């Protein structure tokens, strides 16, 4: 078990995440920005009422949710919490949409 969920690699400023399941996932630092952009697209699809058009989560966001909180620095912990909020928001919207379809079909 590693002490930290992130490590700054000297070659290319990579972010290395160590999920609870083991192994490691390596991402370019730009993945944080790409993940934020993807989450914006996903929430925007929800806002338009088209939750089914929301793109899949960015691989960085998926990997980040698998890292235990105590293995993340505060900066990435806040990113993880935002990722979880986005996932919960979209999940609830999908459940609501399915419930309305069952109710009115």
DSSP file (Angstrom, degrees, kcal/mol; ACC not computed):
  #  RESIDUE AA STRUCTURE BP1 BP2  ACC     N-H-->O    O-->H-N    N-H-->O    O-->H-N    TCO  KAPPA ALPHA  PHI   PSI    X-CA   Y-CA   Z-CA
    1    1 A X              0   0    0      0, 0.0     2,-0.1     0, 0.0    19,-0.0   0.000 360.0 360.0 360.0 131.8    0.0    0.0    0.0
    2    2 A X        -     0   0    0      1,-0.1     3,-0.1     2,-0.1    16,-0.0  -0.452 360.0-134.3 -83.1 157.6    1.3    3.4   -1.0
    3    3 A X  S    S+     0   0    0     -2,-0.1     2,-0.3     1,-0.1    -1,-0.1   0.747  87.2  37.7 -80.4 -24.9    1.4    6.4    1.3
    4    4 A X        -     0   0    0      1,-0.1    68,-0.2    69,-0.0    67,-0.1  -0.945  61.5-146.8-133.6 148.1    0.0    8.8   -1.2
    5    5 A X  S    S+     0   0    0     66,-3.9    13,-0.5    -2,-0.3     2,-0.3   0.521  87.9  43.9 -88.1  -6.3   -2.5    8.7   -4.0
    6    6 A X        -     0   0    0     65,-0.2     2,-0.3    11,-0.2    11,-0.1  -0.975  58.4-179.4-138.5 150.3   -0.5   11.1   -6.2
    7    7 A X        -     0   0    0     -2,-0.3     9,-0.9     9,-0.2     2,-0.8  -0.979  27.3-128.3-148.8 138.1    3.1   11.6   -7.1
    8    8 A X  B     -A   15   0A   0     -2,-0.3     2,-0.3     7,-0.1     7,-0.2  -0.784  25.1-153.5 -89.8 110.1    4.7   14.3   -9.3
    9    9 A X     >  -     0   0    0      5,-1.4     4,-0.8    -2,-0.8     5,-0.4  -0.648  11.4-139.5 -82.2 137.9    6.8   12.5  -11.9
   10   10 A X  T  4 S+     0   0    0     -2,-0.3     2,-1.2     3,-0.1     3,-0.2   0.840  87.5  75.7 -67.1 -33.1    9.7   14.6  -13.1
   11   11 A X  T  4 S-     0   0    0      1,-0.2     3,-0.3     2,-0.0    -1,-0.1  -0.692 125.1 -21.1 -86.8 100.0    9.3   13.4  -16.7
   12   12 A X  T  4 S-     0   0    0     -2,-1.2    17,-0.5     1,-0.2    -1,-0.2   0.567  99.0 -90.7  84.9  10.4    6.2   15.3  -18.0
   13   13 A X     <  -     0   0    0     -4,-0.8    16,-0.7    -3,-0.2     2,-0.2   0.941  63.8-175.1  50.3  57.3    4.6   16.2  -14.7
   14   14 A X  E     - B   0  28A   0     -5,-0.4    -5,-1.4    -3,-0.3     2,-0.6  -0.517  23.5-136.9 -82.6 150.0    2.4   13.1  -14.6
   15   15 A X  E     -AB   8  27A   0     12,-3.7    12,-2.9    -2,-0.2     2,-0.6  -0.947  19.1-162.5-104.2 123.9   -0.2   12.5  -12.0
   16   16 A X  E     - B   0  26A   0     -9,-0.9     2,-0.4    -2,-0.6    10,-0.2  -0.941   3.4-164.0-112.1 120.1    0.0    8.9  -10.8
   17   17 A X  E     - B   0  25A   0      8,-3.3     8,-2.8    -2,-0.6     2,-0.6  -0.829   9.0-154.4-104.1 141.4   -3.1    7.6   -8.9
   18   18 A X        -     0   0    0    -13,-0.5    50,-0.3    -2,-0.4     6,-0.2  -0.850  17.7-153.4-116.1  93.0   -3.0    4.5   -6.8
   19   19 A X    >   -     0   0    0     -2,-0.6     3,-1.6     3,-0.3    48,-0.2  -0.177  26.5-113.0 -63.7 159.3   -6.5    3.0   -6.6
   20   20 A X  T 3  S+     0   0    0     46,-2.2    -1,-0.1     1,-0.3     3,-0.1   0.803 115.0  64.8 -62.0 -29.7   -7.6    0.9   -3.7
   21   21 A X  T 3  S-     0   0    0      1,-0.2    -1,-0.3    45,-0.2     2,-0.1   0.591 115.1-108.6 -72.3  -9.5   -7.8   -2.1   -6.0
   22   22 A X  S <  S+     0   0    0     -3,-1.6    -3,-0.3     1,-0.2    -1,-0.2  -0.390  76.7  72.0 106.6 174.2   -4.0   -1.9   -6.6
   23   23 A X  S    S-     0   0    0     -2,-0.1     2,-0.3    -5,-0.1    -1,-0.2  -0.282  74.4 -93.1  76.0-165.5   -1.8   -1.0   -9.5
   24   24 A X        -     0   0    0     -6,-0.2     2,-0.5    -2,-0.0    -6,-0.2  -0.994  18.4-149.3-150.3 151.1   -1.4    2.6  -10.6
   25   25 A X  E     -B   17   0A   0     -8,-2.8    -8,-3.3    -2,-0.3     2,-0.4  -0.990  15.7-155.4-123.8 127.1   -2.9    4.9  -13.2
   26   26 A X  E     +B   16   0A   0     -2,-0.5     2,-0.3   -10,-0.2   -10,-0.2  -0.878  15.9 174.1-109.5 132.8   -0.8    7.5  -14.8
   27   27 A X  E     -B   15   0A   0    -12,-2.9   -12,-3.7    -2,-0.4     2,-0.1  -0.970  33.9-111.1-134.5 148.2   -2.2   10.7  -16.3
   28   28 A X  E >   -B   14   0A   0     -2,-0.3     3,-2.2   -14,-0.2     4,-0.3  -0.455  37.2-112.4 -69.0 152.9   -0.8   13.9  -17.8
   29   29 A X  T >> S+     0   0    0    -16,-0.7     3,-1.4   -17,-0.5     4,-0.5   0.801 116.2  68.1 -58.8 -28.3   -1.4   16.9  -15.6
   30   30 A X  H 3> S+     0   0    0      1,-0.3     4,-2.4     2,-0.2    -1,-0.3   0.660  79.4  80.2 -66.4 -14.8   -3.7   18.2  -18.4
   31   31 A X  H <> S+     0   0    0     -3,-2.2     4,-2.5     1,-0.2    -1,-0.3   0.803  84.5  60.6 -62.8 -28.4   -6.1   15.4  -17.5
   32   32 A X  H <> S+     0   0    0     -3,-1.4     4,-1.9    -4,-0.3    -1,-0.2   0.931 108.8  41.8 -64.1 -44.6   -7.4   17.5  -14.6
   33   33 A X  H  X S+     0   0    0     -4,-0.5     4,-2.4    -3,-0.2    -2,-0.2   0.907 114.1  51.8 -68.6 -42.3   -8.5   20.2  -16.9
   34   34 A X  H  X S+     0   0    0     -4,-2.4     4,-2.4     1,-0.2    -2,-0.2   0.894 108.9  51.7 -61.4 -39.3   -9.9   17.7  -19.5
   35   35 A X  H  X S+     0   0    0     -4,-2.5     4,-2.5     2,-0.2    -1,-0.2   0.910 108.7  50.2 -63.4 -43.0  -11.9   16.1  -16.7
   36   36 A X  H  X S+     0   0    0     -4,-1.9     4,-2.1     1,-0.2    -2,-0.2   0.909 111.1  49.6 -62.4 -41.7  -13.4   19.4  -15.6
   37   37 A X  H  X S+     0   0    0     -4,-2.4     4,-2.1     2,-0.2    -2,-0.2   0.907 110.6  49.4 -63.1 -42.3  -14.4   20.1  -19.2
   38   38 A X  H  X S+     0   0    0     -4,-2.4     4,-2.1     1,-0.2    -2,-0.2   0.903 109.8  51.3 -64.5 -40.8  -16.0   16.7  -19.6
   39   39 A X  H  X S+     0   0    0     -4,-2.5     4,-2.5     2,-0.2     5,-0.2   0.883 107.7  53.4 -64.3 -36.8  -17.9   17.2  -16.3
   40   40 A X  H  X S+     0   0    0     -4,-2.1     4,-2.6     1,-0.2    -2,-0.2   0.935 109.0  49.1 -60.8 -45.3  -19.1   20.6  -17.6
   41   41 A X  H  X S+     0   0    0     -4,-2.1     4,-2.0     1,-0.2    -2,-0.2   0.885 111.2  50.4 -60.4 -39.2  -20.4   18.9  -20.8
   42   42 A X  H  X S+     0   0    0     -4,-2.1     4,-1.5     2,-0.2    -1,-0.2   0.921 113.3  43.5 -67.2 -44.8  -22.2   16.3  -18.7
   43   43 A X  H  X S+     0   0    0     -4,-2.5     4,-2.5     1,-0.2    -2,-0.2   0.867 111.1  55.8 -69.2 -35.3  -23.9   18.8  -16.4
   44   44 A X  H  X S+     0   0    0     -4,-2.6     4,-2.0    -5,-0.2    -2,-0.2   0.893 104.6  52.7 -63.8 -39.4  -24.8   21.0  -19.4
   45   45 A X  H  <>S+     0   0    0     -4,-2.0     5,-2.8     1,-0.2     4,-0.3   0.900 110.2  48.9 -61.4 -40.2  -26.6   18.0  -21.0
   46   46 A X  H ><5S+     0   0    0     -4,-1.5     3,-1.6     3,-0.2     5,-0.2   0.917 108.3  53.1 -64.0 -44.0  -28.6   17.6  -17.8
   47   47 A X  H 3<5S+     0   0    0     -4,-2.5    -1,-0.2     1,-0.3    -2,-0.2   0.849 106.5  52.8 -61.5 -34.6  -29.4   21.3  -17.8
   48   48 A X  T 3<5S-     0   0    0     -4,-2.0    -1,-0.3    -5,-0.2    -2,-0.2   0.523 120.1-112.0 -77.2  -4.3  -30.7   21.0  -21.4
   49   49 A X  T < 5S+     0   0    0     -3,-1.6    -3,-0.2    -4,-0.3     3,-0.2   0.675  89.4 112.8  82.2  17.7  -32.9   18.1  -20.2
   50   50 A X    > < +     0   0    0     -5,-2.8     3,-2.2    -6,-0.2     4,-0.3  -0.461  25.4 154.4-120.2  57.2  -30.9   15.6  -22.3
   51   51 A X  G >  S+     0   0    0      1,-0.3     3,-1.4    -5,-0.2    -5,-0.2   0.801  71.9  63.3 -58.4 -28.9  -29.3   13.5  -19.6
   52   52 A X  G 3  S+     0   0    0      1,-0.3    -1,-0.3    -3,-0.2    -2,-0.1   0.718  98.4  56.5 -69.1 -18.4  -29.1   10.6  -22.0
   53   53 A X  G <  S+     0   0    0     -3,-2.2    -1,-0.3    -8,-0.1    -2,-0.2   0.461  77.9 120.1 -88.8  -2.3  -26.7   12.7  -24.2
   54   54 A X    <   -     0   0    0     -3,-1.4   -12,-0.1    -4,-0.3     3,-0.1  -0.437  67.0-121.5 -64.4 130.2  -24.3   13.3  -21.3
   55   55 A X        -     0   0    0    -17,-0.2     3,-0.1    -2,-0.2    -1,-0.1  -0.233  33.2 -90.2 -67.6 162.6  -20.9   11.9  -22.3
   56   56 A X        -     0   0    0      1,-0.1    -1,-0.1   -14,-0.0     3,-0.1  -0.306  55.6 -86.6 -65.2 155.9  -19.2    9.2  -20.2
   57   57 A X        -     0   0    0      1,-0.1    -1,-0.1    -3,-0.1     2,-0.1  -0.292  48.7 -98.6 -63.6 152.1  -16.9   10.4  -17.4
   58   58 A X     >  -     0   0    0    -23,-0.2     4,-2.0     1,-0.1     3,-0.4  -0.423  31.4-117.3 -65.9 144.2  -13.3   11.2  -18.3
   59   59 A X  H  > S+     0   0    0      1,-0.2     4,-2.5     2,-0.2     5,-0.2   0.827 115.8  57.0 -55.1 -32.9  -10.9    8.3  -17.4
   60   60 A X  H  > S+     0   0    0      2,-0.2     4,-2.6     1,-0.2    -1,-0.2   0.923 106.4  48.9 -64.3 -43.0   -9.1   10.5  -14.9
   61   61 A X  H  > S+     0   0    0     -3,-0.4     4,-1.7     2,-0.2    -2,-0.2   0.894 111.5  49.4 -63.1 -40.3  -12.4   11.1  -13.1
   62   62 A X  H  X S+     0   0    0     -4,-2.0     4,-0.6     2,-0.2    -2,-0.2   0.940 114.1  44.9 -63.3 -47.9  -13.2    7.4  -13.0
   63   63 A X  H >< S+     0   0    0     -4,-2.5     3,-1.0     1,-0.2     4,-0.4   0.882 109.2  56.7 -64.8 -38.5   -9.7    6.6  -11.6
   64   64 A X  H >< S+     0   0    0     -4,-2.6     3,-1.3     1,-0.3    -1,-0.2   0.873 101.2  56.6 -62.2 -37.7   -9.8    9.4   -9.1
   65   65 A X  H 3< S+     0   0    0     -4,-1.7    -1,-0.3     1,-0.2    -2,-0.2   0.702 102.1  58.1 -68.1 -17.7  -13.1    8.1   -7.6
   66   66 A X  T << S+     0   0    0     -3,-1.0   -46,-2.2    -4,-0.6     2,-0.4   0.563  86.4  91.1 -88.2  -9.3  -11.3    4.8   -6.9
   67   67 A X  S <  S-     0   0    0     -3,-1.3   -48,-0.2    -4,-0.4     5,-0.1  -0.748  85.0-114.3 -89.7 129.8   -8.5    6.3   -4.8
   68   68 A X    >   -     0   0    0     -2,-0.4     3,-2.0   -50,-0.3   -50,-0.1  -0.300  23.2-119.7 -60.4 145.4   -9.2    6.4   -1.0
   69   69 A X  G >  S+     0   0    0      1,-0.3     3,-1.7     2,-0.2    -1,-0.1   0.856 111.0  59.5 -55.0 -39.9   -9.6    9.9    0.4
   70   70 A X  G 3  S+     0   0    0      1,-0.3    -1,-0.3   -66,-0.1    -2,-0.1   0.543 100.8  57.3 -72.7  -3.1   -6.7    9.5    2.8
   71   71 A X  G <  S+     0   0    0     -3,-2.0   -66,-3.9   -67,-0.1     2,-0.4   0.228  94.6  82.1-107.5  12.3   -4.4    8.9   -0.1
   72   72 A X  S <  S-     0   0    0     -3,-1.7     2,-0.1   -68,-0.2   -55,-0.0  -0.912  77.9-121.2-117.7 144.2   -5.1   12.2   -1.9
   73   73 A X     >  -     0   0    0     -2,-0.4     4,-2.2     1,-0.1     3,-0.5  -0.419  40.7-100.9 -72.0 160.3   -3.7   15.7   -1.4
   74   74 A X  H  > S+     0   0    0      1,-0.2     4,-2.0     2,-0.2     5,-0.2   0.833 120.4  57.4 -53.2 -37.1   -6.3   18.3   -0.5
   75   75 A X  H  > S+     0   0    0      1,-0.2     4,-1.2     2,-0.2    -1,-0.2   0.925 113.1  38.3 -63.3 -44.5   -6.3   19.7   -4.1
   76   76 A X  H  > S+     0   0    0     -3,-0.5     4,-2.6     2,-0.2    -1,-0.2   0.767 109.3  62.7 -79.2 -24.3   -7.3   16.4   -5.6
   77   77 A X  H  X S+     0   0    0     -4,-2.2     4,-2.3     2,-0.2    -2,-0.2   0.908 104.4  47.8 -64.3 -40.5   -9.6   15.5   -2.8
   78   78 A X  H  X S+     0   0    0     -4,-2.0     4,-2.0     2,-0.2    -1,-0.2   0.877 111.1  51.2 -67.6 -35.5  -11.7   18.5   -3.7
   79   79 A X  H  X S+     0   0    0     -4,-1.2     4,-2.2     2,-0.2    -2,-0.2   0.912 109.8  50.6 -64.7 -41.6  -11.6   17.4   -7.4
   80   80 A X  H  X S+     0   0    0     -4,-2.6     4,-2.6     1,-0.2    -2,-0.2   0.916 108.7  51.2 -62.1 -43.1  -12.8   14.0   -6.3
   81   81 A X  H  X S+     0   0    0     -4,-2.3     4,-2.2     1,-0.2    -1,-0.2   0.894 110.3  48.8 -63.5 -39.3  -15.7   15.4   -4.3
   82   82 A X  H  X S+     0   0    0     -4,-2.0     4,-2.4     2,-0.2    -1,-0.2   0.894 110.2  52.4 -64.9 -39.0  -16.8   17.4   -7.2
   83   83 A X  H  X S+     0   0    0     -4,-2.2     4,-2.5     1,-0.2    -2,-0.2   0.925 109.8  48.3 -61.9 -44.6  -16.6   14.3   -9.4
   84   84 A X  H  X S+     0   0    0     -4,-2.6     4,-2.6     2,-0.2    -1,-0.2   0.883 110.0  52.2 -64.4 -38.5  -18.7   12.4   -6.9
   85   85 A X  H  X S+     0   0    0     -4,-2.2     4,-2.5     2,-0.2    -1,-0.2   0.918 110.2  48.7 -62.6 -42.9  -21.3   15.2   -6.8
   86   86 A X  H  X S+     0   0    0     -4,-2.4     4,-2.4     2,-0.2     5,-0.2   0.928 111.7  48.8 -62.2 -45.5  -21.5   15.2  -10.6
   87   87 A X  H  X S+     0   0    0     -4,-2.5     4,-2.4     1,-0.2    -2,-0.2   0.917 113.1  47.4 -61.3 -43.8  -21.9   11.4  -10.7
   88   88 A X  H  X S+     0   0    0     -4,-2.6     4,-2.5     2,-0.2     5,-0.2   0.904 110.9  51.7 -64.8 -41.4  -24.7   11.6   -8.1
   89   89 A X  H  X S+     0   0    0     -4,-2.5     4,-2.0     1,-0.2    -2,-0.2   0.931 113.7  43.1 -60.6 -47.6  -26.5   14.4   -9.8
   90   90 A X  H  X S+     0   0    0     -4,-2.4     4,-2.4     2,-0.2    -1,-0.2   0.880 112.4  53.5 -68.3 -37.8  -26.5   12.5  -13.1
   91   91 A X  H  X S+     0   0    0     -4,-2.4     4,-2.3    -5,-0.2    -2,-0.2   0.924 110.2  46.8 -62.3 -44.9  -27.5    9.3  -11.5
   92   92 A X  H  X S+     0   0    0     -4,-2.5     4,-2.5     1,-0.2    -1,-0.2   0.888 111.2  52.1 -64.5 -38.9  -30.5   10.9   -9.8
   93   93 A X  H  X S+     0   0    0     -4,-2.0     4,-2.3    -5,-0.2    -2,-0.2   0.904 110.3  48.1 -64.3 -40.8  -31.5   12.6  -13.0
   94   94 A X  H  X S+     0   0    0     -4,-2.4     4,-2.3     2,-0.2    -2,-0.2   0.906 111.8  49.8 -65.8 -41.3  -31.4    9.2  -14.8
   95   95 A X  H  X S+     0   0    0     -4,-2.3     4,-2.4     2,-0.2    -2,-0.2   0.917 111.4  49.0 -62.1 -43.4  -33.4    7.5  -12.1
   96   96 A X  H  X S+     0   0    0     -4,-2.5     4,-2.5     2,-0.2    -2,-0.2   0.912 110.4  50.6 -62.9 -43.4  -36.0   10.3  -12.2
   97   97 A X  H  X S+     0   0    0     -4,-2.3     4,-2.1     1,-0.2    -1,-0.2   0.908 111.2  48.3 -62.8 -42.3  -36.3   10.1  -16.0
   98   98 A X  H  X S+     0   0    0     -4,-2.3     4,-2.4     2,-0.2    -1,-0.2   0.901 110.6  51.9 -64.0 -40.3  -36.8    6.3  -15.8
   99   99 A X  H  X S+     0   0    0     -4,-2.4     4,-2.4     1,-0.2    -2,-0.2   0.914 109.8  48.6 -63.7 -42.7  -39.4    6.7  -13.1
  100  100 A X  H  X S+     0   0    0     -4,-2.5     4,-2.6     2,-0.2    -1,-0.2   0.900 110.4  51.9 -63.5 -40.1  -41.4    9.2  -15.2
  101  101 A X  H  X S+     0   0    0     -4,-2.1     4,-0.5     1,-0.2    -2,-0.2   0.920 112.2  45.4 -62.8 -43.0  -41.2    6.9  -18.2
  102  102 A X  H >< S+     0   0    0     -4,-2.4     3,-0.6     1,-0.2    -2,-0.2   0.909 115.2  48.6 -65.4 -40.4  -42.6    4.0  -16.2
  103  103 A X  H 3< S+     0   0    0     -4,-2.4    -2,-0.2     1,-0.2    -1,-0.2   0.886 120.2  34.0 -67.3 -40.5  -45.3    6.2  -14.7
  104  104 A X  H 3<        0   0    0     -4,-2.6    -1,-0.2     1,-0.2    -2,-0.2   0.195 360.0 360.0-106.3  16.3  -46.5    7.8  -17.9
  105  105 A X    <<        0   0    0     -3,-0.6    -1,-0.2    -4,-0.5    -2,-0.1   0.436 360.0 360.0-107.4 360.0  -46.0    4.9  -20.3
